[in-house]
C-alpha cells in the first residue's frame, strides 16, 4: 500500500472498454474537433489577422488600438483594472504596453499605493488612435464578409457576457 497506509486508489473508467494497450485512435478523438475552445481561438486568430491587416498602415496592432481606445474612453486606470476590462493577464498587458510607452502613447505613473501602476493615454496616443480610426472602421465594416450576422451577434453576446464575469486565474485583478 505504500506510505499512505489505509488509502486506496479508486479509478473509474468512463470511456468505452478497450482491449488494446495501443494509444487511442482517431475515432476516440473525433469529438475534440467540435471543441469550443479551439473554435473560439481559431476564429479569434482569423479576426485578429483581419484587423491587423487594416491597422498596419496606421502603425498599430489590433491589441494596441484596443488598449488605446479603452484608455481614451475610461481615462487613467490601474493596470490590473485595464487587464480585467480587456480580459487579459497583467503580464500580457505589460508586454503589450512596452511599445506604446516607448512611442509616448501611454504614460505610467505610480498610484498612492506605490505597487499600483496607473496607465493613461497621452496626447500623442490620442492622435495615433484617431489616425487609426478610419482603418479600424474599414475592418469593422468588412468583417461581415467573413462572418454571418448571426455569428457577429453571437460574438457580441459572448463578449458582453464575458465582461460581466469576475477575473480568474493567479494574476486576477483585485
C-alpha positions as a LaTeX table, in Angstrom:
\begin{tabular}{lrrr}
\hline
Residue & $x$ (\AA) & $y$ (\AA) & $z$ (\AA) \\
\hline
Unk1 & 0.00 & 0.00 & 0.00 \\
Unk2 & 2.96 & 2.36 & 0.25 \\
Unk3 & 3.43 & 5.35 & 2.52 \\
Unk4 & $-0.24$ & 6.33 & 2.78 \\
Unk5 & $-1.42$ & 3.31 & 4.76 \\
Unk6 & $-5.13$ & 2.76 & 4.65 \\
Unk7 & $-5.77$ & 4.77 & 1.46 \\
Unk8 & $-6.92$ & 3.15 & $-1.73$ \\
Unk9 & $-6.83$ & 4.47 & $-5.24$ \\
Unk10 & $-10.20$ & 4.28 & $-6.95$ \\
Unk11 & $-10.26$ & 4.65 & $-10.72$ \\
Unk12 & $-13.42$ & 4.76 & $-12.77$ \\
Unk13 & $-13.06$ & 4.25 & $-16.48$ \\
Unk14 & $-15.66$ & 6.48 & $-18.11$ \\
Unk15 & $-14.78$ & 5.64 & $-21.72$ \\
Unk16 & $-15.55$ & 2.68 & $-23.93$ \\
Unk17 & $-13.92$ & $-0.59$ & $-22.94$ \\
Unk18 & $-10.62$ & $-1.04$ & $-24.70$ \\
Unk19 & $-8.96$ & $-4.38$ & $-25.19$ \\
Unk20 & $-5.73$ & $-2.98$ & $-26.61$ \\
Unk21 & $-2.98$ & $-1.01$ & $-24.86$ \\
Unk22 & $-2.33$ & 0.96 & $-28.07$ \\
Unk23 & $-2.82$ & 4.73 & $-27.98$ \\
Unk24 & $-6.34$ & 5.96 & $-28.79$ \\
Unk25 & $-7.13$ & 6.05 & $-32.48$ \\
Unk26 & $-8.69$ & 8.90 & $-34.43$ \\
Unk27 & $-12.23$ & 7.71 & $-33.67$ \\
Unk28 & $-11.62$ & 8.27 & $-29.94$ \\
Unk29 & $-10.67$ & 11.88 & $-30.63$ \\
Unk30 & $-13.31$ & 12.91 & $-33.16$ \\
Unk31 & $-15.43$ & 14.74 & $-30.60$ \\
Unk32 & $-12.44$ & 17.03 & $-29.94$ \\
Unk33 & $-12.94$ & 18.53 & $-33.40$ \\
Unk34 & $-16.02$ & 20.33 & $-32.05$ \\
Unk35 & $-14.08$ & 21.78 & $-29.11$ \\
Unk36 & $-15.47$ & 25.22 & $-28.21$ \\
Unk37 & $-12.08$ & 26.45 & $-27.02$ \\
Unk38 & $-10.41$ & 25.52 & $-30.31$ \\
Unk39 & $-13.22$ & 27.07 & $-32.36$ \\
Unk40 & $-13.10$ & 30.37 & $-30.48$ \\
Unk41 & $-9.30$ & 30.57 & $-30.60$ \\
Unk42 & $-9.24$ & 29.84 & $-34.33$ \\
Unk43 & $-11.93$ & 32.44 & $-35.02$ \\
Unk44 & $-10.09$ & 34.96 & $-32.82$ \\
Unk45 & $-6.87$ & 34.44 & $-34.80$ \\
Unk46 & $-8.65$ & 34.98 & $-38.12$ \\
Unk47 & $-10.49$ & 38.05 & $-36.89$ \\
Unk48 & $-7.31$ & 39.48 & $-35.36$ \\
Unk49 & $-5.43$ & 38.96 & $-38.62$ \\
Unk50 & $-8.21$ & 40.81 & $-40.46$ \\
Unk51 & $-7.95$ & 43.82 & $-38.14$ \\
Unk52 & $-4.13$ & 43.67 & $-38.19$ \\
Unk53 & $-4.11$ & 43.98 & $-41.99$ \\
Unk54 & $-6.29$ & 47.08 & $-41.81$ \\
Unk55 & $-4.45$ & 48.74 & $-38.91$ \\
Unk56 & $-0.90$ & 48.03 & $-40.10$ \\
Unk57 & $-0.63$ & 51.18 & $-42.27$ \\
Unk58 & $-1.55$ & 53.22 & $-39.18$ \\
Unk59 & 1.36 & 51.64 & $-37.27$ \\
Unk60 & $-0.77$ & 49.93 & $-34.64$ \\
Unk61 & $-1.63$ & 46.34 & $-33.89$ \\
Unk62 & $-5.19$ & 45.36 & $-33.07$ \\
Unk63 & $-4.33$ & 44.83 & $-29.39$ \\
Unk64 & $-2.64$ & 48.22 & $-29.22$ \\
Unk65 & $-5.57$ & 50.01 & $-30.85$ \\
Unk66 & $-7.99$ & 48.37 & $-28.41$ \\
Unk67 & $-5.84$ & 49.28 & $-25.41$ \\
Unk68 & $-5.51$ & 52.90 & $-26.53$ \\
Unk69 & $-9.26$ & 53.10 & $-27.14$ \\
Unk70 & $-10.03$ & 51.74 & $-23.66$ \\
Unk71 & $-7.65$ & 54.28 & $-22.09$ \\
Unk72 & $-9.09$ & 57.13 & $-24.16$ \\
Unk73 & $-12.65$ & 56.30 & $-23.12$ \\
Unk74 & $-12.08$ & 55.26 & $-19.50$ \\
Unk75 & $-9.33$ & 57.67 & $-18.54$ \\
Unk76 & $-6.43$ & 56.76 & $-16.24$ \\
Unk77 & $-6.84$ & 53.36 & $-14.62$ \\
Unk78 & $-4.73$ & 50.88 & $-12.66$ \\
Unk79 & $-3.05$ & 48.27 & $-14.83$ \\
Unk80 & $-4.99$ & 45.44 & $-13.15$ \\
Unk81 & $-8.36$ & 47.07 & $-13.92$ \\
Unk82 & $-7.42$ & 47.55 & $-17.55$ \\
Unk83 & $-6.30$ & 43.92 & $-17.75$ \\
Unk84 & $-9.70$ & 42.87 & $-16.44$ \\
Unk85 & $-11.54$ & 45.11 & $-18.92$ \\
Unk86 & $-9.52$ & 43.63 & $-21.76$ \\
Unk87 & $-9.88$ & 40.07 & $-20.45$ \\
Unk88 & $-6.12$ & 39.52 & $-20.37$ \\
Unk89 & $-3.45$ & 38.69 & $-17.83$ \\
Unk90 & $-1.47$ & 41.56 & $-16.32$ \\
Unk91 & 1.77 & 40.07 & $-17.66$ \\
Unk92 & 0.37 & 40.02 & $-21.22$ \\
Unk93 & $-0.85$ & 43.59 & $-20.84$ \\
Unk94 & 2.56 & 44.69 & $-19.57$ \\
Unk95 & 4.24 & 43.12 & $-22.61$ \\
Unk96 & 1.73 & 44.79 & $-24.99$ \\
Unk97 & 2.26 & 48.15 & $-23.28$ \\
Unk98 & 6.03 & 48.35 & $-23.83$ \\
Unk99 & 5.93 & 49.62 & $-27.43$ \\
Unk100 & 3.14 & 52.08 & $-26.61$ \\
Unk101 & 5.12 & 53.51 & $-23.70$ \\
Unk102 & 8.27 & 53.67 & $-25.83$ \\
Unk103 & 6.40 & 55.61 & $-28.55$ \\
Unk104 & 4.97 & 58.00 & $-25.96$ \\
Unk105 & 1.36 & 56.88 & $-26.46$ \\
Unk106 & 0.84 & 55.72 & $-22.87$ \\
Unk107 & 2.14 & 57.20 & $-19.63$ \\
Unk108 & 2.66 & 55.13 & $-16.49$ \\
Unk109 & 2.53 & 56.64 & $-13.02$ \\
Unk110 & 2.58 & 55.15 & $-9.55$ \\
Unk111 & $-0.61$ & 55.31 & $-7.52$ \\
Unk112 & $-0.93$ & 56.23 & $-3.85$ \\
Unk113 & 0.00 & 52.61 & $-3.21$ \\
Unk114 & 3.45 & 52.50 & $-4.85$ \\
Unk115 & 2.79 & 48.95 & $-6.09$ \\
Unk116 & $-0.07$ & 50.14 & $-8.31$ \\
Unk117 & 0.68 & 51.37 & $-11.82$ \\
Unk118 & $-1.77$ & 53.90 & $-13.25$ \\
Unk119 & $-1.97$ & 53.98 & $-17.05$ \\
Unk120 & $-3.10$ & 57.00 & $-19.06$ \\
Unk121 & $-3.22$ & 57.75 & $-22.75$ \\
Unk122 & $-1.07$ & 60.72 & $-23.80$ \\
Unk123 & $-1.94$ & 63.40 & $-26.38$ \\
Unk124 & 0.30 & 61.50 & $-28.86$ \\
Unk125 & $-1.67$ & 58.35 & $-28.08$ \\
Unk126 & $-4.96$ & 60.13 & $-28.75$ \\
Unk127 & $-3.57$ & 61.40 & $-32.08$ \\
Unk128 & $-2.39$ & 57.91 & $-33.09$ \\
Unk129 & $-5.71$ & 56.34 & $-32.12$ \\
Unk130 & $-7.73$ & 58.91 & $-34.05$ \\
Unk131 & $-5.44$ & 58.47 & $-37.07$ \\
Unk132 & $-6.07$ & 54.70 & $-36.97$ \\
Unk133 & $-9.84$ & 55.05 & $-36.50$ \\
Unk134 & $-10.73$ & 55.13 & $-40.24$ \\
Unk135 & $-8.73$ & 51.93 & $-40.77$ \\
Unk136 & $-10.45$ & 50.29 & $-37.80$ \\
Unk137 & $-13.81$ & 51.32 & $-39.28$ \\
Unk138 & $-12.84$ & 49.65 & $-42.58$ \\
Unk139 & $-12.01$ & 46.46 & $-40.72$ \\
Unk140 & $-15.20$ & 46.65 & $-38.68$ \\
Unk141 & $-17.38$ & 47.24 & $-41.74$ \\
Unk142 & $-15.73$ & 44.48 & $-43.78$ \\
Unk143 & $-15.73$ & 41.77 & $-41.10$ \\
Unk144 & $-19.27$ & 40.90 & $-42.18$ \\
Unk145 & $-17.66$ & 39.43 & $-45.31$ \\
Unk146 & $-16.09$ & 36.78 & $-43.09$ \\
Unk147 & $-18.82$ & 36.21 & $-40.54$ \\
Unk148 & $-22.57$ & 35.94 & $-40.81$ \\
Unk149 & $-24.82$ & 38.42 & $-38.98$ \\
Unk150 & $-25.74$ & 35.61 & $-36.57$ \\
Unk151 & $-22.09$ & 34.90 & $-35.83$ \\
Unk152 & $-21.42$ & 38.59 & $-35.26$ \\
Unk153 & $-24.36$ & 38.79 & $-32.83$ \\
Unk154 & $-23.11$ & 35.68 & $-31.02$ \\
Unk155 & $-19.63$ & 37.21 & $-30.72$ \\
Unk156 & $-21.09$ & 40.43 & $-29.34$ \\
Unk157 & $-23.20$ & 38.47 & $-26.86$ \\
Unk158 & $-20.21$ & 36.36 & $-25.76$ \\
Unk159 & $-18.04$ & 39.46 & $-25.34$ \\
Unk160 & $-20.67$ & 41.21 & $-23.23$ \\
Unk161 & $-21.25$ & 38.12 & $-21.09$ \\
Unk162 & $-17.53$ & 37.58 & $-20.51$ \\
Unk163 & $-17.09$ & 41.22 & $-19.50$ \\
Unk164 & $-19.51$ & 40.61 & $-16.62$ \\
Unk165 & $-17.51$ & 37.66 & $-15.27$ \\
Unk166 & $-15.18$ & 38.18 & $-12.31$ \\
Unk167 & $-11.46$ & 37.89 & $-13.07$ \\
Unk168 & $-9.97$ & 34.43 & $-12.76$ \\
Unk169 & $-6.50$ & 32.98 & $-12.55$ \\
Unk170 & $-3.42$ & 33.58 & $-10.42$ \\
Unk171 & $-2.92$ & 37.15 & $-11.66$ \\
Unk172 & $-6.57$ & 38.19 & $-11.42$ \\
Unk173 & $-7.23$ & 41.85 & $-10.78$ \\
Unk174 & $-8.27$ & 42.56 & $-7.24$ \\
\hline
\end{tabular}
